[in-house]
Amino acid sequence: MKNIRNFCIIAHIDHGKSTLADRLLEETKTIGSREMMDQVLDDMDLEREKGITIKSHAIQINYNHKGEDYTLNLIDTPGHVDFSYEVSRALAACEGALLLVDATQGIQAQTISNLYLAIENDLEIIPVINKIDMDGAMIPEVTDQIVDLIGCKPEEILLASGKTGIGIQDILNAIVERIPPPAGDENAPLQALIFDSVFNSFRGIIVYFRIMNGTLRKGDKIQFVSTGENYIADEVGILKLNMVPKDALSAGNVGYIITGIKNAKEVKVGDTITLAANPGEMIQGFEEVKPMVFAGIYPVNTDDFEELRECMEKLQLNDASLTFELETSKALGFGFRCGFLGLLHMEIIQERLEREFNQTVITTVPNVSFHAYSTKGDKIIVNNPFEMPDPTRLDRIEEPFIKAQIITLPEYIGNIMTLCLGKRGILVNQSYLTPTRVELIFEMPLTEIVFDFYDKLKSSTRGYASFDYSPIGYREADIVKMDILLNGDKVDALSALIHRSRAQDFGRKLCEKLKELLPRQQFQIAIQAAIGAKVIARETISAMRKDVTAKCYGGDISRKRKLLEKQKEGKKRMRQIGNVEVPQEAFLAVLKID
């Protein structure tokens, strides 16, 4: 066990993490030539297209250092703020971390956030400055930033380039020398932490684990502590580029187990695997997922509901940060109320349902979780507009607030101030990390960043801003429920909980958008945005008019009037019984309102 090292890579999204991980695998001959291996760990189509890591990827590397063989277990973690839960799971299974900083960009907000997570887990940090071969590399400045941040010595910082391979050997040597071997007793009762799982249609659920204590052998009767269910270990093994079966794995190792489980609910990330004959205790301290954004996901065809449920369960296995529960809507039928870690996470889930499971879905307006207090003092958690209690029984509403940390160049301070103060933000602190980098800290309502905050931040700073946030509790706010009515009928899927000061502007934009998207009918359609009984915005789609007077050639005017009056009565009757169909594009367009 003294020759095992477990480590992960923590970095911001664009620090070249995937390239550096690939280079480590190439250097240790884990994979072949460079042509075959670009983004070998980012094997999902979405990851390659967007240039981000969505899933943590575990892989075992064999490395010879000073004539001795070492086993290195690498977990490549995501960098975007929406996938910080993946990072927390990876950190729980490691003893060390490579802190990767871009030589051309310096320290970013998300890097700091992930670093603090690693320090809380008491991990050994190895700082690495990547992309030193680039023309704009600022090695002395970035070195000073790292020294200020973690208090290390400048000579402890490694210089590397994932593209050219500079410094890769130094990183491997530092991993062996600086990261401590895993602590654990091979002879103690088995304790293995589940940090990930995937569904295989032929073999069932494949569980990835890290053994803290004890030994797991093929054929052992195992038990999942939280569910109390027993299974037989049909196959255990280690994770290379492919799964490699082994007869036994002992404390300190990272591997996989196949037991033939088919039901997704039986496997929970963060659970502990132990032996049924000699059970160990549950491993404590694993972070539970906290959804930040909620939205409804519905099948386009209501007959596909059961198929969508199966797909959601399989997707949850692979992405434990997705939470969902059953929900019904008058407009959309049966569906799910889903909790996401952020808007990018929601977008990725939609894409994965479409690509991997061939499911076309409708997603409702995203919102956050509010706390409503009744006049009797009862607390009601409101996750969607339908759960909002009647205003006459409502005492107050509290909305979630976040601490937003933005790191940028000094020339963009004005743009960021305008954006954040316009989103009801409160400036808490402004400090210069270096003469060319400033850190701004705001307290903001989470509701305001749910829609388009990240996109607007990037465009107002030309991409030179990094953003991270953490929840800081709930505060009282003037939140109202805004309904959309079509000819007086509510469309519940378009209802939204919004701050009163923003309701009129948002309602007007939504009505204008629906006017563009709804097809014209033979009767007039009134689109209204309303808070309770008060209409705050209105648009009207005029009726398609049939020329009933075309057959009248001359003659008395009363003939034409009679035909027009008859048409008018018919249109009035049609409006009373006519239904307005809302196309799918209308629901999706709500997310794209500027």
C-alpha positions as CSV (number, residue, x, y, z in Angstrom):
1,M,0.0,0.0,0.0
2,K,3.0,2.4,0.5
3,N,3.4,2.4,-3.3
4,I,-0.1,3.7,-4.0
5,R,-0.9,7.4,-4.6
6,N,-4.4,8.7,-5.1
7,F,-4.7,12.2,-6.6
8,C,-7.0,14.5,-8.6
9,I,-6.5,17.6,-10.8
10,I,-8.4,20.8,-9.8
11,A,-8.5,23.7,-12.1
12,H,-10.7,26.3,-13.9
13,I,-12.4,25.2,-17.1
14,D,-9.9,26.6,-19.5
15,H,-6.6,25.8,-17.8
16,G,-5.7,22.9,-20.2
17,K,-6.4,20.3,-17.6
18,S,-7.5,17.6,-20.1
19,T,-4.4,18.1,-22.2
20,L,-2.2,17.8,-19.2
21,A,-4.0,14.6,-18.0
22,D,-3.6,13.1,-21.4
23,R,0.2,14.0,-21.4
24,L,0.6,12.2,-17.9
25,L,-1.0,9.1,-19.4
26,E,1.2,9.2,-22.5
27,E,4.4,9.8,-20.4
28,T,3.6,6.6,-18.3
29,K,2.8,4.6,-21.5
30,T,-0.8,4.2,-20.2
31,I,-1.9,5.1,-23.7
32,G,-0.3,5.2,-27.1
33,S,0.8,7.9,-29.5
34,R,-0.4,11.5,-29.3
35,E,-2.5,11.2,-32.5
36,M,-4.7,8.5,-30.9
37,M,-5.3,10.3,-27.6
38,D,-6.5,13.9,-27.8
39,Q,-9.0,14.4,-24.9
40,V,-8.9,10.6,-24.1
41,L,-10.5,11.1,-20.7
42,D,-13.2,13.5,-22.0
43,D,-14.8,10.8,-24.0
44,M,-18.4,12.3,-24.1
45,D,-19.3,14.1,-27.3
46,L,-20.6,17.0,-25.3
47,E,-17.3,17.4,-23.4
48,R,-15.4,17.5,-26.7
49,E,-17.8,20.0,-28.3
50,K,-17.9,22.4,-25.4
51,G,-14.3,22.0,-24.3
52,I,-15.2,21.2,-20.7
53,T,-15.1,18.2,-18.4
54,I,-18.6,17.2,-17.3
55,K,-17.9,13.8,-15.6
56,S,-15.1,12.9,-13.3
57,H,-12.9,10.2,-14.9
58,A,-10.9,7.7,-12.8
59,I,-7.8,5.9,-14.4
60,Q,-4.9,3.9,-12.9
61,I,-1.3,4.7,-14.0
62,N,1.7,2.5,-13.4
63,Y,4.9,4.5,-12.9
64,N,8.5,3.5,-12.1
65,H,10.3,6.0,-9.8
66,K,14.0,5.3,-8.8
67,G,13.7,1.6,-9.7
68,E,10.5,1.1,-7.7
69,D,7.0,0.5,-9.2
70,Y,4.2,2.8,-8.1
71,T,0.4,2.8,-8.7
72,L,-1.1,6.2,-9.3
73,N,-4.9,6.6,-9.3
74,L,-5.8,9.8,-11.1
75,I,-9.3,11.3,-11.0
76,D,-9.8,14.1,-13.7
77,T,-12.4,16.5,-12.2
78,P,-14.6,19.1,-13.9
79,G,-13.8,22.8,-13.5
80,H,-17.1,24.6,-14.0
81,V,-19.0,25.9,-11.0
82,D,-22.0,23.8,-11.9
83,F,-20.1,20.5,-11.4
84,S,-18.5,21.3,-8.0
85,Y,-20.4,18.2,-6.6
86,E,-18.4,16.0,-8.9
87,V,-15.2,17.6,-7.5
88,S,-16.3,17.1,-3.9
89,R,-16.8,13.3,-4.6
90,A,-13.4,13.0,-6.2
91,L,-11.7,14.8,-3.3
92,A,-13.2,12.4,-0.8
93,A,-11.4,9.5,-2.6
94,C,-7.9,11.2,-2.7
95,E,-4.9,12.1,-0.6
96,G,-3.5,14.8,-2.9
97,A,-4.4,17.2,-5.7
98,L,-2.6,19.0,-8.5
99,L,-3.6,22.7,-8.4
100,L,-3.4,23.7,-12.1
101,V,-3.1,27.4,-12.9
102,D,-3.0,28.9,-16.4
103,A,0.2,31.0,-16.9
104,T,-1.6,33.4,-19.2
105,Q,-4.7,33.9,-17.0
106,G,-3.6,33.5,-13.4
107,I,-5.8,32.3,-10.6
108,Q,-9.6,32.2,-11.3
109,A,-12.5,32.3,-8.9
110,Q,-13.4,28.6,-9.5
111,T,-9.8,27.5,-8.9
112,I,-9.9,29.2,-5.5
113,S,-13.3,27.5,-4.7
114,N,-12.0,24.0,-5.6
115,L,-8.7,24.7,-3.7
116,Y,-10.6,25.5,-0.5
117,L,-12.6,22.2,-1.0
118,A,-9.3,20.3,-1.2
119,I,-7.8,22.1,1.9
120,E,-11.0,21.2,3.9
121,N,-10.4,17.5,2.9
122,D,-6.8,17.9,4.2
123,L,-5.3,17.0,0.8
124,E,-1.6,17.6,-0.1
125,I,-1.6,20.4,-2.7
126,I,1.0,20.4,-5.5
127,P,0.8,23.7,-7.4
128,V,1.5,23.6,-11.1
129,I,1.7,26.5,-13.6
130,N,0.5,25.2,-17.0
131,K,0.9,26.6,-20.6
132,I,4.3,28.1,-19.9
133,D,5.2,27.8,-23.6
134,M,2.5,30.4,-24.6
135,D,3.6,33.9,-25.7
136,G,1.4,35.7,-23.0
137,A,2.7,33.5,-20.1
138,M,3.2,35.6,-16.9
139,I,5.2,33.1,-14.8
140,P,6.6,35.5,-12.1
141,E,3.1,37.2,-11.5
142,V,1.3,33.9,-11.4
143,T,3.9,32.4,-9.0
144,D,3.4,35.4,-6.7
145,Q,-0.4,34.8,-6.8
146,I,0.0,31.1,-5.8
147,V,2.4,31.9,-3.0
148,D,0.0,34.5,-1.6
149,L,-2.9,32.1,-1.9
150,I,-1.5,28.9,-0.4
151,G,1.6,30.1,1.4
152,C,4.0,27.7,-0.3
153,K,7.6,28.4,-1.3
154,P,8.2,29.6,-5.0
155,E,10.5,26.6,-5.6
156,E,7.7,24.2,-4.7
157,I,5.7,25.4,-7.8
158,L,6.1,23.2,-10.9
159,L,6.2,24.6,-14.4
160,A,4.6,22.6,-17.2
161,S,3.1,22.5,-20.6
162,G,0.5,19.9,-21.5
163,K,0.9,20.7,-25.2
164,T,4.7,20.3,-25.5
165,G,5.2,17.9,-22.5
166,I,7.6,20.3,-20.6
167,G,7.7,19.4,-16.8
168,I,5.5,16.3,-17.0
169,Q,8.3,14.1,-15.5
170,D,8.7,16.6,-12.6
171,I,4.9,16.4,-11.9
172,L,5.1,12.6,-11.8
173,N,8.1,12.6,-9.4
174,A,6.3,15.2,-7.2
175,I,3.2,13.0,-7.0
176,V,5.3,10.1,-5.8
177,E,7.4,12.1,-3.4
178,R,4.9,14.6,-1.9
179,I,1.5,12.9,-1.8
180,P,1.3,10.5,1.2
181,P,0.4,6.8,0.7
182,P,-3.2,6.0,1.7
183,A,-3.8,5.2,5.3
184,G,-5.9,2.1,6.0
185,D,-5.7,-1.4,7.4
186,E,-6.0,-4.3,4.9
187,N,-7.1,-6.7,7.7
188,A,-9.8,-4.4,9.2
189,P,-13.5,-4.9,8.2
190,L,-14.2,-3.7,4.7
191,Q,-15.1,0.0,4.1
192,A,-15.3,1.1,0.5
193,L,-16.7,4.6,-0.5
194,I,-18.9,4.7,-3.6
195,F,-17.9,7.9,-5.5
196,D,-19.5,7.1,-8.9
197,S,-21.6,4.6,-10.9
198,V,-22.7,4.0,-14.5
199,F,-25.3,1.9,-16.2
200,N,-24.4,-0.8,-18.6
201,S,-27.3,-2.4,-20.5
202,F,-25.6,-5.8,-20.6
203,R,-24.0,-6.0,-17.1
204,G,-26.2,-3.8,-15.0
205,I,-24.9,-1.1,-12.7
206,I,-21.1,-0.7,-12.5
207,V,-20.1,0.9,-9.1
208,Y,-16.8,2.8,-8.7
209,F,-15.3,2.8,-5.2
210,R,-12.3,3.7,-3.1
211,I,-11.4,1.1,-0.4
212,M,-10.6,2.9,2.9
213,N,-10.1,-0.3,5.0
214,G,-10.1,-4.0,4.4
215,T,-9.9,-6.2,1.3
216,L,-12.6,-7.0,-1.4
217,R,-12.4,-10.3,-3.3
218,K,-14.2,-11.6,-6.3
219,G,-17.2,-13.8,-5.1
220,D,-17.5,-12.0,-1.7
221,K,-21.0,-11.4,-0.3
222,I,-21.2,-7.7,0.1
223,Q,-23.6,-5.2,1.7
224,F,-24.5,-1.6,1.0
225,V,-24.7,0.0,4.4
226,S,-27.5,2.7,3.7
227,T,-29.9,0.2,2.1
228,G,-28.9,-2.9,3.9
229,E,-29.1,-5.0,0.7
230,N,-26.7,-7.9,0.1
231,Y,-25.1,-8.9,-3.3
232,I,-22.4,-11.2,-4.6
233,A,-19.3,-9.5,-6.1
234,D,-19.4,-11.1,-9.6
235,E,-16.4,-9.1,-10.8
236,V,-14.0,-6.6,-9.2
237,G,-11.2,-4.8,-10.9
238,I,-9.2,-1.6,-11.6
239,L,-9.9,1.2,-14.0
240,K,-7.4,1.6,-16.9
241,L,-8.6,2.9,-20.3
242,N,-10.9,-0.1,-20.0
243,M,-11.9,-2.2,-17.0
244,V,-9.3,-4.8,-15.9
245,P,-10.7,-7.6,-13.7
246,K,-8.7,-8.6,-10.6
247,D,-9.1,-11.4,-8.0
248,A,-8.8,-8.9,-5.0
249,L,-8.4,-5.2,-4.1
250,S,-7.1,-4.0,-0.8
251,A,-7.1,-0.8,1.2
252,G,-6.0,2.4,-0.7
253,N,-7.1,1.1,-4.1
254,V,-9.6,2.6,-6.5
255,G,-11.7,0.2,-8.6
256,Y,-15.0,-1.1,-9.8
257,I,-17.5,-3.8,-8.8
258,I,-20.2,-5.5,-10.8
259,T,-23.0,-7.3,-8.9
260,G,-25.7,-7.5,-11.6
261,I,-27.9,-4.8,-10.0
262,K,-30.5,-3.5,-12.5
263,N,-32.5,-1.1,-10.3
264,A,-30.9,2.4,-10.1
265,K,-32.5,3.2,-6.7
266,E,-30.4,0.5,-5.0
267,V,-27.1,2.3,-5.6
268,K,-26.5,5.6,-3.9
269,V,-23.3,7.7,-4.4
270,G,-21.6,8.3,-1.0
271,D,-22.8,5.0,0.4
272,T,-20.4,2.5,1.9
273,I,-19.7,-1.1,0.7
274,T,-18.9,-3.6,3.4
275,L,-18.8,-7.4,3.8
276,A,-22.1,-9.1,4.9
277,A,-20.3,-11.5,7.1
278,N,-18.1,-8.9,8.9
279,P,-19.8,-5.5,8.4
280,G,-17.8,-2.2,8.8
281,E,-19.2,1.2,9.8
282,M,-20.6,3.9,7.4
283,I,-18.0,6.3,6.1
284,Q,-19.0,9.8,7.4
285,G,-18.4,13.3,6.0
286,F,-19.5,12.8,2.4
287,E,-21.2,16.0,1.1
288,E,-24.9,15.7,0.1
289,V,-26.0,17.4,-3.1
290,K,-27.7,20.8,-2.8
291,P,-29.8,21.7,-5.9
292,M,-29.7,25.4,-6.7
293,V,-32.0,25.7,-9.7
294,F,-35.4,23.8,-10.3
295,A,-37.3,23.2,-13.5
296,G,-39.9,20.8,-14.8
297,I,-39.0,18.3,-17.5
298,Y,-41.9,16.8,-19.4
299,P,-42.1,14.4,-22.4
300,V,-43.4,16.0,-25.6
301,N,-45.7,13.0,-26.0
302,T,-47.4,12.0,-22.7
303,D,-47.3,8.3,-23.7
304,D,-43.5,8.4,-23.4
305,F,-43.6,9.2,-19.6
306,E,-42.6,5.7,-18.4
307,E,-39.7,5.6,-20.9
308,L,-38.5,9.1,-19.7
309,R,-38.6,7.9,-16.0
310,E,-36.3,5.0,-16.9
311,C,-33.9,7.3,-18.7
312,M,-33.9,9.8,-15.8
313,E,-33.0,7.0,-13.4
314,K,-30.1,5.8,-15.6
315,L,-28.9,9.3,-16.0
316,Q,-29.0,9.9,-12.2
317,L,-26.7,6.9,-11.8
318,N,-24.1,8.6,-13.9
319,D,-24.8,12.1,-12.5
320,A,-25.6,11.9,-8.8
321,S,-26.1,15.7,-8.6
322,L,-29.4,15.4,-10.6
323,T,-32.4,15.1,-8.3
324,F,-36.0,14.7,-9.5
325,E,-39.5,13.9,-8.3
326,L,-42.9,13.3,-9.9
327,E,-45.0,16.3,-11.0
328,T,-48.2,16.9,-13.0
329,S,-49.2,19.9,-15.0
330,K,-52.5,20.8,-16.6
331,A,-50.8,22.0,-19.7
332,L,-48.1,19.3,-20.0
333,G,-49.4,16.2,-18.3
334,F,-47.0,14.0,-16.2
335,G,-43.4,14.9,-15.8
336,F,-40.6,15.5,-13.3
337,R,-39.6,18.4,-11.0
338,C,-35.8,18.4,-11.3
339,G,-33.1,20.0,-9.2
340,F,-29.9,21.2,-10.9
341,L,-26.7,22.7,-9.6
342,G,-26.9,25.5,-12.2
343,L,-28.1,26.5,-15.7
344,L,-25.2,24.8,-17.5
345,H,-26.0,21.6,-15.6
346,M,-29.6,21.9,-16.7
347,E,-28.6,22.5,-20.3
348,I,-26.2,19.4,-20.2
349,I,-29.0,17.2,-18.8
350,Q,-31.3,18.2,-21.6
351,E,-28.6,17.5,-24.2
352,R,-27.7,14.2,-22.7
353,L,-31.4,13.1,-22.5
354,E,-31.7,13.9,-26.2
355,R,-28.4,12.4,-27.4
356,E,-27.8,9.4,-25.2
357,F,-31.5,8.3,-24.6
358,N,-33.2,9.8,-27.7
359,Q,-35.7,11.7,-25.5
360,T,-37.2,15.0,-26.7
361,V,-38.4,16.9,-23.7
362,I,-40.1,20.3,-22.7
363,T,-38.4,22.2,-19.9
364,T,-40.3,24.8,-17.9
365,V,-39.0,28.2,-16.7
366,P,-36.2,27.5,-14.2
367,N,-36.6,28.9,-10.7
368,V,-35.1,28.5,-7.2
369,S,-36.5,27.3,-3.9
370,F,-38.3,29.9,-1.7
371,H,-39.4,29.8,1.9
372,A,-43.0,31.0,2.4
373,Y,-44.4,31.7,5.9
374,S,-48.1,31.6,6.5
375,T,-50.0,34.0,8.9
376,K,-50.1,31.1,11.3
377,G,-46.3,30.8,11.3
378,D,-46.1,27.6,9.2
379,K,-43.0,27.3,6.9
380,I,-43.7,26.1,3.3
381,I,-40.9,25.3,0.9
382,V,-41.9,26.6,-2.5
383,N,-40.0,24.9,-5.4
384,N,-42.4,25.9,-8.2
385,P,-45.2,28.5,-8.8
386,F,-48.1,26.0,-8.2
387,E,-47.0,25.5,-4.6
388,M,-47.2,29.2,-3.7
389,P,-49.9,29.7,-1.0
390,D,-52.8,32.1,-1.4
391,P,-51.6,35.7,-0.8
392,T,-54.3,36.2,1.8
393,R,-52.7,33.5,4.0
394,L,-49.1,34.7,3.3
395,D,-47.1,36.5,5.9
396,R,-43.7,36.8,4.1
397,I,-41.4,35.1,1.6
398,E,-37.7,34.5,1.9
399,E,-35.5,34.0,-1.2
400,P,-32.0,32.4,-1.3
401,F,-29.0,34.7,-1.3
402,I,-25.5,33.8,-2.6
403,K,-22.0,35.2,-2.1
404,A,-20.7,35.9,-5.6
405,Q,-16.9,36.1,-6.1
406,I,-15.8,37.7,-9.4
407,I,-12.1,38.0,-10.4
408,T,-11.4,40.4,-13.4
409,L,-9.2,43.1,-14.9
410,P,-9.5,46.6,-13.3
411,E,-10.9,48.2,-16.6
412,Y,-14.1,46.0,-16.3
413,I,-15.0,47.0,-12.7
414,G,-17.6,49.6,-14.0
415,N,-19.4,47.1,-16.2
416,I,-19.5,44.5,-13.5
417,M,-20.8,47.0,-10.9
418,T,-23.6,48.1,-13.4
419,L,-24.6,44.4,-14.0
420,C,-24.5,43.3,-10.4
421,L,-26.3,46.3,-8.9
422,G,-28.9,46.0,-11.6
423,K,-29.5,42.4,-10.4
424,R,-30.2,43.6,-6.9
425,G,-26.6,42.8,-5.8
426,I,-24.9,44.4,-2.7
427,L,-21.1,45.1,-3.0
428,V,-19.4,43.6,0.1
429,N,-15.7,43.8,-0.8
430,Q,-13.3,45.0,-3.5
431,S,-9.6,44.1,-3.3
432,Y,-6.7,44.0,-5.7
433,L,-5.0,40.5,-5.8
434,T,-2.3,42.0,-8.0
435,P,-2.1,45.4,-9.9
436,T,-3.8,43.8,-12.8
437,R,-6.4,41.5,-11.1
438,V,-9.2,42.7,-8.8
439,E,-11.6,40.6,-6.7
440,L,-15.2,41.8,-6.2
441,I,-17.5,40.1,-3.7
442,F,-21.3,40.7,-3.9
443,E,-24.2,39.4,-2.0
444,M,-27.0,38.7,-4.6
445,P,-30.3,36.9,-4.8
446,L,-29.9,33.5,-6.6
447,T,-33.1,34.3,-8.6
448,E,-31.2,37.0,-10.5
449,I,-28.3,34.8,-11.7
450,V,-30.6,31.8,-12.7
451,F,-31.4,33.2,-16.2
452,D,-28.6,34.9,-18.1
453,F,-26.1,36.4,-15.5
454,Y,-23.1,34.3,-16.5
455,D,-23.5,35.1,-20.2
456,K,-23.9,38.8,-19.5
457,L,-20.9,38.8,-17.2
458,K,-18.7,37.2,-19.9
459,S,-19.9,39.6,-22.7
460,S,-19.5,42.7,-20.5
461,T,-15.9,41.7,-19.6
462,R,-15.0,40.2,-23.0
463,G,-14.5,36.9,-21.3
464,Y,-11.9,38.3,-18.8
465,A,-13.9,37.5,-15.7
466,S,-14.3,34.3,-13.6
467,F,-17.3,33.8,-11.4
468,D,-18.0,31.5,-8.4
469,Y,-20.7,31.5,-5.9
470,S,-21.8,29.8,-2.6
471,P,-25.1,30.0,-0.7
472,I,-25.3,32.2,2.3
473,G,-28.9,31.6,3.5
474,Y,-32.4,33.1,3.0
475,R,-33.6,36.7,3.2
476,E,-37.0,38.3,3.1
477,A,-38.0,39.6,-0.3
478,D,-41.1,40.9,-2.2
479,I,-41.6,37.9,-4.4
480,V,-44.8,37.5,-6.4
481,K,-46.3,34.8,-8.7
482,M,-46.8,36.0,-12.3
483,D,-49.2,34.0,-14.4
484,I,-49.6,34.0,-18.2
485,L,-53.2,33.9,-19.5
486,L,-54.3,33.1,-23.0
487,N,-57.9,34.3,-23.5
488,G,-58.3,34.2,-19.7
489,D,-56.9,30.6,-19.2
490,K,-53.8,30.2,-17.2
491,V,-50.8,28.4,-18.8
492,D,-49.3,26.9,-15.7
493,A,-46.0,25.8,-17.4
494,L,-45.3,29.5,-18.1
495,S,-46.0,30.8,-14.5
496,A,-43.0,32.3,-12.7
497,L,-42.0,33.4,-9.2
498,I,-40.3,36.8,-9.6
499,H,-39.4,40.0,-7.6
500,R,-42.2,42.6,-7.9
501,S,-39.8,45.2,-9.3
502,R,-38.9,43.0,-12.2
503,A,-42.3,41.5,-12.9
504,Q,-43.7,44.2,-15.3
505,D,-40.6,44.2,-17.5
506,F,-40.3,40.4,-17.6
507,G,-44.1,40.0,-18.2
508,R,-44.0,42.5,-21.2
509,K,-41.0,40.6,-22.8
510,L,-42.7,37.3,-22.3
511,C,-46.0,38.5,-23.9
512,E,-44.1,39.9,-26.9
513,K,-42.2,36.7,-27.4
514,L,-45.4,34.6,-27.2
515,K,-47.1,37.0,-29.8
516,E,-44.3,36.1,-32.2
517,L,-44.5,32.3,-31.6
518,L,-48.2,31.5,-31.2
519,P,-49.9,30.7,-34.5
520,R,-52.8,32.9,-35.5
521,Q,-56.3,31.5,-35.1
522,Q,-59.7,32.3,-36.7
523,F,-60.4,34.3,-33.4
524,Q,-58.6,37.0,-31.5
525,I,-56.1,35.8,-28.8
526,A,-55.4,37.9,-25.8
527,I,-52.0,37.2,-24.1
528,Q,-51.8,38.7,-20.6
529,A,-49.3,38.6,-17.8
530,A,-51.0,39.0,-14.4
531,I,-50.2,39.1,-10.7
532,G,-53.3,37.9,-9.0
533,A,-56.2,39.8,-10.6
534,K,-54.0,42.7,-11.8
535,V,-52.9,42.5,-15.4
536,I,-49.4,44.0,-15.8
537,A,-48.8,43.4,-19.6
538,R,-50.9,42.5,-22.6
539,E,-50.4,41.7,-26.3
540,T,-53.2,40.7,-28.8
541,I,-52.9,38.4,-31.7
542,S,-55.5,39.5,-34.3
543,A,-57.8,36.9,-35.9
544,M,-57.3,35.6,-39.4
545,R,-60.1,37.3,-41.4
546,K,-62.1,35.5,-44.1
547,D,-63.5,37.9,-46.7
548,V,-67.2,37.1,-46.4
549,T,-68.2,40.1,-48.5
550,A,-66.3,38.9,-51.6
551,K,-69.5,37.6,-53.3
552,C,-71.3,40.9,-53.0
553,Y,-71.1,42.8,-56.3
554,G,-72.8,46.1,-55.7
555,G,-76.3,46.1,-54.2
556,D,-77.5,47.5,-50.9
557,I,-74.9,48.1,-48.1
558,S,-77.2,46.4,-45.6
559,R,-76.4,43.0,-47.3
560,K,-72.6,43.5,-46.5
561,R,-73.4,44.6,-43.0
562,K,-75.6,41.6,-42.4
563,L,-72.8,39.2,-43.5
564,L,-70.2,41.0,-41.4
565,E,-72.4,40.9,-38.3
566,K,-73.0,37.2,-38.8
567,Q,-69.2,36.7,-39.0
568,K,-68.7,38.8,-35.9
569,E,-71.2,36.6,-33.9
570,G,-69.5,33.4,-35.2
571,K,-66.0,34.7,-34.1
572,K,-67.4,35.6,-30.7
573,R,-68.8,32.0,-30.2
574,M,-65.5,30.5,-31.6
575,R,-63.4,32.5,-29.1
576,Q,-65.5,31.1,-26.2
577,I,-65.0,27.5,-27.2
578,G,-61.7,27.6,-29.1
579,N,-58.5,26.2,-27.6
580,V,-55.1,27.9,-28.0
581,E,-52.3,25.4,-28.6
582,V,-48.9,26.4,-27.3
583,P,-46.1,25.1,-29.4
584,Q,-43.0,23.6,-27.8
585,E,-40.8,26.5,-29.1
586,A,-42.8,28.9,-26.9
587,F,-41.7,27.0,-23.7
588,L,-38.0,26.9,-24.9
589,A,-38.1,30.6,-26.0
590,V,-38.8,31.7,-22.4
591,L,-35.3,30.6,-21.4
592,K,-33.8,32.8,-24.2
593,I,-35.4,36.1,-23.2
594,D,-32.7,38.8,-22.9
